[in-house]
Amino acid sequence: MDLYPAIDLLGGRVVRLEQGDYGRETRYGDDPVAVARRFEAAGARWIHVVDLDAARSGRAANRDVVHAICRSVTCRVQAGGGVRDAAAAEALIGAGVARVVLGTAAVERPELVDELTLRFPERVAVGLDARGRDVATHGWERATGADLVALAQRFDRPGVGALVVTEIGRDGTLRGPDLDQLAAVLAAVRVPVVASGGVASLDDLRALAMLHVDGRRLAGAVTGRALYENRFTVEEAIAACSQSA
């Protein structure tokens, strides 16, 4: 299981939101490029970048920062937030993003995922952000009533690089991941699944690494706040992600 250290961008700064609430922001730095370089130097093979401004508005407010991160590291960058159309996905891929995450657009226009995966196989991920099984969009501010597992199955097709599954109620809370939610998705699809939300400790990462359903395991785990608050190092997290039952 790969570790995905997270860089969430709001107004050009590195932040974390608690449960996706833009009114509950914690700032962790003003130099996202330096943060990305530190993650890479510590051994990260992936970095997960989210443009929170764009996730809410659909306008790529931090795209220059995402581009700068891609230019500054050689590890793979997975980026999302506000990718609402093919042009936005193309711009990110052209800038060096290894995998583009579509969230709101995937839910509202699943045919866009079909189109992009034909053009950029394995370079498109679907972000499924949910409170329990209820998927939300537009920076997590709009509940859709769509079922997480049913949507995961809709995107279980060749060309989709991954499903990034976030439990909104645990994101940024350090309450631990929702293993039951993730197990339900793993049981329903064959596409790689990356877990996001709630990681607080190395034991949480070990639990994610050892989670398996019918031989299926998670492909990765996103963590942000726990790293920024020095609950463990990137090196320790990578070692925990290599655990297996």
C-alpha positions in Angstrom: 0.0 0.0 0.0 1.4 3.4 -1.0 1.5 6.4 1.2 0.0 9.6 -0.2 1.1 12.6 1.9 -1.5 15.3 1.3 -1.1 19.0 0.4 -4.4 20.8 0.6 -4.3 24.3 -0.9 -6.4 27.3 0.1 -5.4 30.7 -1.0 -2.0 29.4 -1.9 -1.3 28.1 1.6 -1.1 24.6 3.0 -4.1 23.9 5.2 -6.3 21.2 6.6 -10.1 21.5 7.0 -11.9 19.6 9.7 -14.7 17.5 8.1 -14.5 19.6 5.0 -15.7 22.7 6.8 -14.1 25.8 5.2 -14.8 27.6 8.5 -12.6 25.2 10.4 -9.2 25.7 8.7 -5.8 25.1 10.2 -2.8 26.6 8.4 0.4 24.6 8.2 2.6 26.6 5.9 3.0 29.2 3.2 5.3 27.3 0.9 3.6 24.2 -0.7 6.6 23.5 -3.0 8.9 23.2 0.0 6.5 20.8 1.7 6.3 18.7 -1.5 10.1 18.5 -1.6 10.3 17.4 2.0 7.8 14.6 1.4 9.8 13.4 -1.6 13.1 13.6 0.2 11.6 11.4 2.9 10.8 8.7 0.4 7.2 9.4 -0.7 6.4 7.9 -4.2 3.1 9.9 -4.4 1.9 13.3 -3.3 -1.8 14.0 -3.1 -2.7 17.7 -3.9 -6.1 19.2 -3.6 -7.1 22.7 -4.7 -9.7 23.5 -2.0 -10.7 26.8 -3.6 -11.4 25.1 -6.9 -13.3 22.3 -5.2 -15.8 24.7 -3.9 -16.0 27.2 -6.8 -14.9 25.2 -9.9 -12.3 27.8 -10.7 -8.6 26.7 -10.6 -7.4 29.2 -8.1 -4.2 27.3 -7.1 -3.3 25.8 -10.5 0.0 27.7 -10.7 0.9 26.2 -7.3 0.1 22.7 -8.5 2.2 23.2 -11.6 5.1 24.5 -9.4 4.9 21.3 -7.3 5.0 19.1 -10.3 8.1 21.0 -11.6 9.9 20.6 -8.3 9.5 16.9 -7.6 10.1 13.7 -9.5 7.7 11.6 -7.5 4.2 11.2 -8.9 1.6 13.9 -8.1 -2.1 13.0 -7.8 -4.1 16.2 -8.0 -7.8 17.2 -7.8 -10.2 19.9 -6.7 -12.4 21.7 -9.2 -11.6 19.5 -12.2 -15.0 20.1 -13.8 -14.3 19.5 -17.5 -11.9 17.9 -20.0 -9.9 21.1 -20.4 -9.1 21.3 -16.7 -8.0 17.7 -16.7 -5.8 18.2 -19.8 -4.2 21.3 -18.2 -3.2 19.3 -15.1 -1.9 16.4 -17.1 0.0 18.7 -19.4 1.6 20.3 -16.3 3.0 16.9 -15.2 0.3 15.6 -12.9 0.4 11.8 -13.0 -3.2 11.2 -12.0 -6.1 13.7 -12.1 -8.9 13.2 -9.6 -12.5 14.0 -10.7 -15.0 14.4 -7.9 -18.0 16.6 -8.5 -17.7 16.2 -12.3 -17.6 12.4 -12.1 -20.8 12.3 -10.0 -22.7 14.8 -12.2 -21.2 13.8 -15.6 -19.9 10.2 -15.4 -19.6 10.2 -19.2 -16.7 12.7 -18.7 -14.8 10.0 -16.9 -15.5 7.6 -19.7 -14.1 10.1 -22.2 -11.0 10.9 -20.3 -10.1 7.4 -19.5 -10.1 6.6 -23.2 -7.7 9.4 -23.8 -5.6 9.1 -20.7 -5.9 5.5 -19.4 -4.9 5.0 -15.8 -4.3 8.8 -15.4 -7.8 9.6 -14.2 -9.1 8.8 -10.7 -12.6 9.2 -9.3 -12.9 11.0 -6.0 -15.9 9.6 -4.0 -16.4 11.7 -0.9 -19.1 10.5 1.4 -20.7 10.8 4.8 -21.2 7.1 5.4 -22.7 6.0 2.1 -24.1 9.4 1.1 -21.9 11.0 -1.6 -21.3 14.8 -1.5 -20.0 17.2 -4.1 -18.9 20.8 -4.6 -16.2 20.8 -1.9 -18.4 18.5 0.2 -21.0 21.2 0.6 -23.8 19.5 -1.3 -25.3 16.1 -0.4 -26.3 14.2 -3.5 -28.3 11.2 -2.1 -26.2 9.0 -4.3 -24.9 5.7 -2.8 -21.1 5.4 -2.4 -20.9 1.7 -3.4 -23.3 2.0 -6.3 -21.2 4.9 -7.7 -18.0 3.0 -7.1 -19.4 0.2 -9.2 -20.3 2.6 -12.0 -16.6 3.6 -12.3 -15.3 0.0 -11.9 -14.0 -0.1 -15.5 -10.7 -0.4 -17.4 -8.8 2.9 -17.7 -9.8 4.2 -14.3 -6.6 4.6 -12.3 -8.1 4.5 -8.8 -11.1 5.4 -6.7 -10.1 7.8 -3.9 -12.6 7.2 -1.1 -12.9 9.9 1.6 -15.0 9.7 4.7 -15.9 13.3 5.2 -17.0 12.9 8.8 -13.5 11.7 9.7 -11.3 13.9 7.4 -9.0 16.1 9.4 -10.4 14.8 12.7 -7.7 12.3 13.7 -10.5 9.8 14.6 -9.2 6.9 12.6 -10.4 5.7 9.2 -13.7 4.1 8.5 -12.7 0.5 7.8 -16.2 -0.7 7.3 -16.9 1.9 4.6 -13.6 1.0 2.8 -14.3 -2.8 3.0 -17.7 -2.3 1.4 -16.1 -0.5 -1.6 -13.3 -3.1 -1.8 -15.8 -5.9 -1.9 -17.7 -4.2 -4.8 -15.0 -3.2 -7.3 -11.8 -4.4 -8.9 -10.3 -1.0 -9.6 -7.6 0.2 -7.1 -8.9 2.0 -4.0 -7.1 4.7 -2.1 -8.4 5.5 1.4 -8.6 9.0 2.7 -9.8 10.5 6.0 -9.1 10.1 9.7 -5.6 8.7 9.8 -4.2 9.6 13.2 -1.5 7.0 14.0 0.8 4.4 12.6 -1.6 1.8 13.9 -4.3 3.4 11.6 -2.0 3.0 8.6 -1.2 -0.6 9.6 -4.9 -1.4 9.9 -5.5 0.0 6.4 -2.5 -1.9 5.0 -3.9 -5.2 6.5 -7.5 -4.6 5.4 -8.5 -7.2 2.9 -11.7 -8.5 1.3 -11.6 -11.6 -0.8 -7.9 -11.1 -1.4 -8.4 -7.4 -2.3 -6.3 -4.8 -0.5 -6.1 -1.0 -0.6 -3.7 0.5 -3.1 -2.9 3.6 -1.0 -3.7 5.8 2.0 -3.9 9.6 2.1 -2.7 11.3 5.3 -2.2 15.0 6.1 -2.9 16.4 9.5 -1.1 13.6 11.4 2.0 14.3 9.4 1.8 18.1 9.9 1.3 17.7 13.6 4.3 15.3 13.9 2.4 12.2 15.1 4.7 10.2 12.8 7.2 10.9 10.1 6.9 10.1 6.4 9.5 7.4 6.8 7.6 5.8 9.6 4.3 6.0 7.7 5.9 4.3 4.6 7.1 1.5 6.8 3.6 1.1 8.3 2.0 1.0 4.9 4.2 -2.0 4.0 2.6 -4.1 6.7 0.7 -7.2 5.6 -1.4 -9.7 7.4 
